[in-house]
């Protein structure tokens, strides 16, 4: 996940987060496992259980139902949104499209496939949200779990969009503040959103990411 300037520090002034000591230990273990060839198992499930599930309201659940079927238009309509633009790229290179410790992970443990979607949606008030969805296919469920845990820790880097300029909404930088991820076997899905025009609420930005993350690969 991208660097967050508001991330808390520990007593020594180092960047941390809630449960930062455990997260750092997990990250070190994951990177070591990726380099040494010994897969780390069950780590992702344990941390996901500790973090807990985010509550989903009825509107979001209905939108997710449509998104799971690949029907973005219906998913956005159920949120009173309209998709303005989109761009899809297939077969991108994971190490090239990433930075930080996420890139280091891919250099040790290459992905099999990376596809990305960029999209822009607007609400009735004219606020515009830009989102990205990245589908990363790893060689195994174990390596996918390792990737998800590296990605989910603040300050470890990210898989970057291929270029938000294609949406003609300016150069949008994804900060990781509105971030969702999931794993399905060897597939890791990462969704992020950012405001592009107007003042979309934090709740809307989070909701769009929550719906986008369940989209199937295109």
ZADO-1210 file (C-alpha; in nm, 4 decimals, padded with zeros to 6 digits):
<atoms>
<atom x="00.0000" y="00.0000" z="00.0000" code="UNK" pos="1"/>
<atom x="00.1263" y="00.3540" z="-00.0705" code="UNK" pos="2"/>
<atom x="00.3070" y="00.5686" z="00.1842" code="UNK" pos="3"/>
<atom x="00.0665" y="00.7542" z="00.4166" code="UNK" pos="4"/>
<atom x="00.2013" y="01.0827" z="00.5629" code="UNK" pos="5"/>
<atom x="-00.0505" y="01.0568" z="00.8495" code="UNK" pos="6"/>
<atom x="00.0650" y="00.7110" z="00.9502" code="UNK" pos="7"/>
<atom x="00.1535" y="00.6966" z="01.3245" code="UNK" pos="8"/>
<atom x="00.5052" y="00.6473" z="01.4593" code="UNK" pos="9"/>
<atom x="00.6377" y="00.4276" z="01.7400" code="UNK" pos="10"/>
<atom x="00.8466" y="00.5471" z="02.0388" code="UNK" pos="11"/>
<atom x="01.1611" y="00.5516" z="01.8220" code="UNK" pos="12"/>
<atom x="00.9908" y="00.7685" z="01.5590" code="UNK" pos="13"/>
<atom x="00.9592" y="00.4877" z="01.3063" code="UNK" pos="14"/>
<atom x="00.6509" y="00.4514" z="01.0846" code="UNK" pos="15"/>
<atom x="00.4029" y="00.2030" z="01.2300" code="UNK" pos="16"/>
<atom x="00.0322" y="00.1242" z="01.2376" code="UNK" pos="17"/>
<atom x="-00.2105" y="-00.0488" z="01.4712" code="UNK" pos="18"/>
<atom x="-00.0385" y="-00.3745" z="01.5520" code="UNK" pos="19"/>
<atom x="00.2696" y="-00.2406" z="01.3724" code="UNK" pos="20"/>
<atom x="00.5139" y="-00.4743" z="01.5434" code="UNK" pos="21"/>
<atom x="00.3234" y="-00.7815" z="01.4320" code="UNK" pos="22"/>
<atom x="00.2751" y="-00.6386" z="01.0831" code="UNK" pos="23"/>
<atom x="00.6478" y="-00.5717" z="01.0448" code="UNK" pos="24"/>
<atom x="00.7292" y="-00.9240" z="01.1552" code="UNK" pos="25"/>
<atom x="00.4784" y="-01.0659" z="00.9096" code="UNK" pos="26"/>
<atom x="00.6199" y="-00.8544" z="00.6267" code="UNK" pos="27"/>
<atom x="00.9761" y="-00.9638" z="00.6987" code="UNK" pos="28"/>
<atom x="00.8669" y="-01.3253" z="00.7012" code="UNK" pos="29"/>
<atom x="00.6765" y="-01.2915" z="00.3766" code="UNK" pos="30"/>
<atom x="00.9654" y="-01.1299" z="00.1920" code="UNK" pos="31"/>
<atom x="01.2060" y="-01.3905" z="00.3252" code="UNK" pos="32"/>
<atom x="00.9737" y="-01.6696" z="00.2194" code="UNK" pos="33"/>
<atom x="00.9377" y="-01.5237" z="-00.1286" code="UNK" pos="34"/>
<atom x="01.3150" y="-01.5135" z="-00.1652" code="UNK" pos="35"/>
<atom x="01.3880" y="-01.8491" z="-00.0072" code="UNK" pos="36"/>
<atom x="01.1228" y="-02.0502" z="-00.1858" code="UNK" pos="37"/>
<atom x="00.9445" y="-02.1722" z="00.1304" code="UNK" pos="38"/>
<atom x="00.5805" y="-02.0677" z="00.1114" code="UNK" pos="39"/>
<atom x="00.4182" y="-01.9010" z="00.4101" code="UNK" pos="40"/>
<atom x="00.0763" y="-02.0533" z="00.4745" code="UNK" pos="41"/>
<atom x="-00.2281" y="-01.9361" z="00.6727" code="UNK" pos="42"/>
<atom x="-00.0752" y="-01.5942" z="00.7535" code="UNK" pos="43"/>
<atom x="-00.3276" y="-01.4031" z="00.5428" code="UNK" pos="44"/>
<atom x="-00.6272" y="-01.5802" z="00.6902" code="UNK" pos="45"/>
<atom x="-00.5046" y="-01.5113" z="01.0431" code="UNK" pos="46"/>
<atom x="-00.4529" y="-01.1383" z="00.9905" code="UNK" pos="47"/>
<atom x="-00.7774" y="-01.1020" z="00.7972" code="UNK" pos="48"/>
<atom x="-00.9640" y="-01.2599" z="01.0874" code="UNK" pos="49"/>
<atom x="-00.7866" y="-01.0289" z="01.3334" code="UNK" pos="50"/>
<atom x="-00.8722" y="-00.7214" z="01.1286" code="UNK" pos="51"/>
<atom x="-01.2388" y="-00.8187" z="01.1000" code="UNK" pos="52"/>
<atom x="-01.4834" y="-00.7675" z="00.8142" code="UNK" pos="53"/>
<atom x="-01.5977" y="-00.4182" z="00.7195" code="UNK" pos="54"/>
<atom x="-01.9760" y="-00.3789" z="00.7546" code="UNK" pos="55"/>
<atom x="-02.1641" y="-00.3493" z="00.4249" code="UNK" pos="56"/>
<atom x="-02.4941" y="-00.1626" z="00.4028" code="UNK" pos="57"/>
<atom x="-02.7896" y="-00.2772" z="00.1926" code="UNK" pos="58"/>
<atom x="-02.7125" y="-00.0472" z="-00.1011" code="UNK" pos="59"/>
<atom x="-02.3514" y="-00.1588" z="-00.1156" code="UNK" pos="60"/>
<atom x="-02.4556" y="-00.5241" z="-00.0944" code="UNK" pos="61"/>
<atom x="-02.6944" y="-00.4821" z="-00.3899" code="UNK" pos="62"/>
<atom x="-02.4226" y="-00.3102" z="-00.5893" code="UNK" pos="63"/>
<atom x="-02.1777" y="-00.5870" z="-00.5047" code="UNK" pos="64"/>
<atom x="-02.4254" y="-00.8465" z="-00.6319" code="UNK" pos="65"/>
<atom x="-02.4225" y="-00.6784" z="-00.9739" code="UNK" pos="66"/>
<atom x="-02.0458" y="-00.6238" z="-00.9664" code="UNK" pos="67"/>
<atom x="-01.9805" y="-00.9919" z="-00.8961" code="UNK" pos="68"/>
<atom x="-02.1618" y="-01.0682" z="-01.2233" code="UNK" pos="69"/>
<atom x="-01.9396" y="-00.8193" z="-01.4072" code="UNK" pos="70"/>
<atom x="-02.2249" y="-00.5719" z="-01.4596" code="UNK" pos="71"/>
<atom x="-02.0563" y="-00.2435" z="-01.3706" code="UNK" pos="72"/>
<atom x="-02.3341" y="-00.0283" z="-01.5139" code="UNK" pos="73"/>
<atom x="-02.5917" y="-00.1919" z="-01.2859" code="UNK" pos="74"/>
<atom x="-02.3545" y="-00.1833" z="-00.9890" code="UNK" pos="75"/>
<atom x="-02.3031" y="00.1912" z="-01.0241" code="UNK" pos="76"/>
<atom x="-02.6720" y="00.2549" z="-01.0971" code="UNK" pos="77"/>
<atom x="-02.7657" y="00.0943" z="-00.7664" code="UNK" pos="78"/>
<atom x="-02.5388" y="00.3541" z="-00.6005" code="UNK" pos="79"/>
<atom x="-02.6927" y="00.6405" z="-00.8035" code="UNK" pos="80"/>
<atom x="-02.3668" y="00.6650" z="-01.0001" code="UNK" pos="81"/>
<atom x="-02.2876" y="00.6707" z="-01.3705" code="UNK" pos="82"/>
<atom x="-01.9656" y="00.5491" z="-01.5303" code="UNK" pos="83"/>
<atom x="-01.8146" y="00.8260" z="-01.7407" code="UNK" pos="84"/>
<atom x="-01.4981" y="00.6661" z="-01.8778" code="UNK" pos="85"/>
<atom x="-01.2926" y="00.3513" z="-01.8468" code="UNK" pos="86"/>
<atom x="-00.9744" y="00.1971" z="-01.9801" code="UNK" pos="87"/>
<atom x="-00.8530" y="-00.1630" z="-01.9517" code="UNK" pos="88"/>
<atom x="-00.5010" y="-00.3011" z="-01.9981" code="UNK" pos="89"/>
<atom x="-00.4041" y="-00.6682" z="-02.0032" code="UNK" pos="90"/>
<atom x="-00.0821" y="-00.8605" z="-01.9434" code="UNK" pos="91"/>
<atom x="00.1111" y="-00.5855" z="-01.7660" code="UNK" pos="92"/>
<atom x="00.4402" y="-00.6631" z="-01.5924" code="UNK" pos="93"/>
<atom x="00.4035" y="-00.6770" z="-01.2151" code="UNK" pos="94"/>
<atom x="00.7583" y="-00.5734" z="-01.1220" code="UNK" pos="95"/>
<atom x="00.7509" y="-00.2847" z="-01.3705" code="UNK" pos="96"/>
<atom x="00.4063" y="-00.1674" z="-01.2523" code="UNK" pos="97"/>
<atom x="00.5007" y="-00.1615" z="-00.8844" code="UNK" pos="98"/>
<atom x="00.7348" y="00.0082" z="-00.6403" code="UNK" pos="99"/>
<atom x="00.8806" y="-00.0331" z="-00.2929" code="UNK" pos="100"/>
<atom x="00.8675" y="-00.3639" z="-00.1103" code="UNK" pos="101"/>
<atom x="00.5811" y="-00.4759" z="-00.3328" code="UNK" pos="102"/>
<atom x="00.8209" y="-00.4554" z="-00.6288" code="UNK" pos="103"/>
<atom x="01.0870" y="-00.6413" z="-00.4321" code="UNK" pos="104"/>
<atom x="00.8316" y="-00.9129" z="-00.3662" code="UNK" pos="105"/>
<atom x="00.7566" y="-00.9482" z="-00.7386" code="UNK" pos="106"/>
<atom x="01.1269" y="-00.9654" z="-00.8229" code="UNK" pos="107"/>
<atom x="01.1541" y="-01.2617" z="-00.5871" code="UNK" pos="108"/>
<atom x="00.8142" y="-01.4113" z="-00.6696" code="UNK" pos="109"/>
<atom x="00.6950" y="-01.3102" z="-01.0204" code="UNK" pos="110"/>
<atom x="00.3253" y="-01.2975" z="-01.0931" code="UNK" pos="111"/>
<atom x="00.1659" y="-01.4948" z="-01.3755" code="UNK" pos="112"/>
<atom x="-00.0614" y="-01.2153" z="-01.4983" code="UNK" pos="113"/>
<atom x="-00.1615" y="-00.8558" z="-01.4216" code="UNK" pos="114"/>
<atom x="-00.4689" y="-00.6831" z="-01.5656" code="UNK" pos="115"/>
<atom x="-00.5892" y="-00.3366" z="-01.4697" code="UNK" pos="116"/>
<atom x="-00.9071" y="-00.1318" z="-01.5014" code="UNK" pos="117"/>
<atom x="-00.9288" y="00.2442" z="-01.4647" code="UNK" pos="118"/>
<atom x="-01.2723" y="00.4037" z="-01.4409" code="UNK" pos="119"/>
<atom x="-01.4448" y="00.7285" z="-01.3496" code="UNK" pos="120"/>
<atom x="-01.7955" y="00.7541" z="-01.2033" code="UNK" pos="121"/>
<atom x="-02.0058" y="01.0580" z="-01.1154" code="UNK" pos="122"/>
<atom x="-02.2916" y="01.1167" z="-00.8723" code="UNK" pos="123"/>
<atom x="-02.6019" y="01.3355" z="-00.9318" code="UNK" pos="124"/>
<atom x="-02.4225" y="01.6355" z="-00.7772" code="UNK" pos="125"/>
<atom x="-02.1407" y="01.6169" z="-01.0324" code="UNK" pos="126"/>
<atom x="-01.8773" y="01.4770" z="-00.7984" code="UNK" pos="127"/>
<atom x="-01.6376" y="01.2460" z="-00.9825" code="UNK" pos="128"/>
<atom x="-01.4539" y="00.9466" z="-00.8369" code="UNK" pos="129"/>
<atom x="-01.1659" y="00.7761" z="-01.0167" code="UNK" pos="130"/>
<atom x="-01.1032" y="00.4124" z="-00.9366" code="UNK" pos="131"/>
<atom x="-00.8576" y="00.1405" z="-01.0268" code="UNK" pos="132"/>
<atom x="-00.8931" y="-00.2359" z="-01.0028" code="UNK" pos="133"/>
<atom x="-00.5928" y="-00.4652" z="-01.0390" code="UNK" pos="134"/>
<atom x="-00.6241" y="-00.8409" z="-01.0859" code="UNK" pos="135"/>
<atom x="-00.2999" y="-01.0176" z="-01.0022" code="UNK" pos="136"/>
<atom x="-00.2701" y="-01.3877" z="-01.0782" code="UNK" pos="137"/>
<atom x="00.0036" y="-01.5552" z="-00.8752" code="UNK" pos="138"/>
<atom x="00.1508" y="-01.9050" z="-00.9230" code="UNK" pos="139"/>
<atom x="-00.0264" y="-02.0412" z="-00.6135" code="UNK" pos="140"/>
<atom x="-00.2717" y="-01.9558" z="-00.3386" code="UNK" pos="141"/>
<atom x="00.0181" y="-01.9368" z="-00.0929" code="UNK" pos="142"/>
<atom x="00.2088" y="-01.6779" z="-00.2958" code="UNK" pos="143"/>
<atom x="-00.1170" y="-01.4851" z="-00.3480" code="UNK" pos="144"/>
<atom x="-00.1660" y="-01.4746" z="00.0300" code="UNK" pos="145"/>
<atom x="00.1880" y="-01.3480" z="00.0751" code="UNK" pos="146"/>
<atom x="00.1335" y="-01.0740" z="-00.1841" code="UNK" pos="147"/>
<atom x="-00.1904" y="-00.9597" z="-00.0234" code="UNK" pos="148"/>
<atom x="-00.0272" y="-00.9203" z="00.3148" code="UNK" pos="149"/>
<atom x="00.2635" y="-00.7193" z="00.1741" code="UNK" pos="150"/>
<atom x="00.0199" y="-00.4962" z="-00.0165" code="UNK" pos="151"/>
<atom x="-00.2095" y="-00.4469" z="00.2823" code="UNK" pos="152"/>
<atom x="00.0611" y="-00.3003" z="00.5082" code="UNK" pos="153"/>
<atom x="00.0993" y="00.0790" z="00.4923" code="UNK" pos="154"/>
<atom x="00.4260" y="00.2078" z="00.3524" code="UNK" pos="155"/>
<atom x="00.5276" y="-00.1063" z="00.1618" code="UNK" pos="156"/>
<atom x="00.4667" y="00.0311" z="-00.1888" code="UNK" pos="157"/>
<atom x="00.1945" y="-00.0537" z="-00.4355" code="UNK" pos="158"/>
<atom x="00.0996" y="-00.1768" z="-00.7796" code="UNK" pos="159"/>
<atom x="00.0524" y="00.1454" z="-00.9718" code="UNK" pos="160"/>
<atom x="-00.2105" y="00.2245" z="-01.2372" code="UNK" pos="161"/>
<atom x="-00.0850" y="00.2380" z="-01.5954" code="UNK" pos="162"/>
<atom x="-00.1645" y="00.6095" z="-01.6328" code="UNK" pos="163"/>
<atom x="-00.4685" y="00.8013" z="-01.5175" code="UNK" pos="164"/>
<atom x="-00.4202" y="01.0552" z="-01.7976" code="UNK" pos="165"/>
<atom x="-00.6172" y="00.8236" z="-02.0289" code="UNK" pos="166"/>
<atom x="-00.9327" y="00.9293" z="-01.8424" code="UNK" pos="167"/>
<atom x="-00.8595" y="01.2966" z="-01.9211" code="UNK" pos="168"/>
<atom x="-00.9274" y="01.3985" z="-01.5614" code="UNK" pos="169"/>
<atom x="-00.5774" y="01.5125" z="-01.4753" code="UNK" pos="170"/>
<atom x="-00.2944" y="01.3196" z="-01.3148" code="UNK" pos="171"/>
<atom x="-00.4581" y="01.1325" z="-01.0277" code="UNK" pos="172"/>
<atom x="-00.2256" y="00.9902" z="-00.7605" code="UNK" pos="173"/>
<atom x="-00.3610" y="00.6963" z="-00.5655" code="UNK" pos="174"/>
<atom x="-00.2749" y="00.7359" z="-00.1974" code="UNK" pos="175"/>
<atom x="-00.4167" y="00.4135" z="-00.0550" code="UNK" pos="176"/>
<atom x="-00.6594" y="00.6001" z="00.1718" code="UNK" pos="177"/>
<atom x="-00.9579" y="00.4340" z="00.0025" code="UNK" pos="178"/>
<atom x="-00.8269" y="00.0821" z="-00.0473" code="UNK" pos="179"/>
<atom x="-00.9792" y="-00.2648" z="-00.0539" code="UNK" pos="180"/>
<atom x="-00.8282" y="-00.6035" z="-00.1367" code="UNK" pos="181"/>
<atom x="-00.9370" y="-00.9656" z="-00.1517" code="UNK" pos="182"/>
<atom x="-00.7893" y="-01.3012" z="-00.2400" code="UNK" pos="183"/>
<atom x="-00.9603" y="-01.5809" z="-00.4307" code="UNK" pos="184"/>
<atom x="-00.7250" y="-01.8760" z="-00.4549" code="UNK" pos="185"/>
<atom x="-00.4240" y="-01.7616" z="-00.6564" code="UNK" pos="186"/>
<atom x="-00.5944" y="-01.4344" z="-00.7571" code="UNK" pos="187"/>
<atom x="-00.5403" y="-01.1095" z="-00.5640" code="UNK" pos="188"/>
<atom x="-00.7725" y="-00.8177" z="-00.6406" code="UNK" pos="189"/>
<atom x="-00.6833" y="-00.4635" z="-00.5338" code="UNK" pos="190"/>
<atom x="-00.9194" y="-00.1668" z="-00.5656" code="UNK" pos="191"/>
<atom x="-00.8475" y="00.1972" z="-00.4858" code="UNK" pos="192"/>
<atom x="-01.0368" y="00.5225" z="-00.5369" code="UNK" pos="193"/>
<atom x="-00.9580" y="00.8938" z="-00.5307" code="UNK" pos="194"/>
<atom x="-01.1597" y="01.2141" z="-00.5771" code="UNK" pos="195"/>
<atom x="-01.1232" y="01.3716" z="-00.9221" code="UNK" pos="196"/>
<atom x="-01.3798" y="01.6544" z="-00.9311" code="UNK" pos="197"/>
<atom x="-01.6065" y="01.8163" z="-00.6757" code="UNK" pos="198"/>
<atom x="-01.6085" y="01.6862" z="-00.3208" code="UNK" pos="199"/>
<atom x="-01.7077" y="01.3204" z="-00.3106" code="UNK" pos="200"/>
<atom x="-01.7464" y="01.2084" z="00.0490" code="UNK" pos="201"/>
<atom x="-01.5118" y="00.9684" z="00.2203" code="UNK" pos="202"/>
<atom x="-01.8049" y="00.7294" z="00.2566" code="UNK" pos="203"/>
<atom x="-01.8666" y="00.7336" z="-00.1188" code="UNK" pos="204"/>
<atom x="-01.4982" y="00.6811" z="-00.2015" code="UNK" pos="205"/>
<atom x="-01.4848" y="00.3833" z="00.0346" code="UNK" pos="206"/>
<atom x="-01.8120" y="00.2421" z="-00.0988" code="UNK" pos="207"/>
<atom x="-01.6963" y="00.2545" z="-00.4610" code="UNK" pos="208"/>
<atom x="-01.3758" y="00.0714" z="-00.3661" code="UNK" pos="209"/>
<atom x="-01.5774" y="-00.1862" z="-00.1701" code="UNK" pos="210"/>
<atom x="-01.7908" y="-00.2584" z="-00.4749" code="UNK" pos="211"/>
<atom x="-01.5074" y="-00.2446" z="-00.7292" code="UNK" pos="212"/>
<atom x="-01.2975" y="-00.5036" z="-00.5447" code="UNK" pos="213"/>
<atom x="-01.5520" y="-00.7812" z="-00.6127" code="UNK" pos="214"/>
<atom x="-01.5468" y="-00.7282" z="-00.9910" code="UNK" pos="215"/>
<atom x="-01.4306" y="-01.0399" z="-01.1794" code="UNK" pos="216"/>
<atom x="-01.1316" y="-01.0183" z="-01.4159" code="UNK" pos="217"/>
<atom x="-01.2147" y="-00.8561" z="-01.7498" code="UNK" pos="218"/>
</atoms>
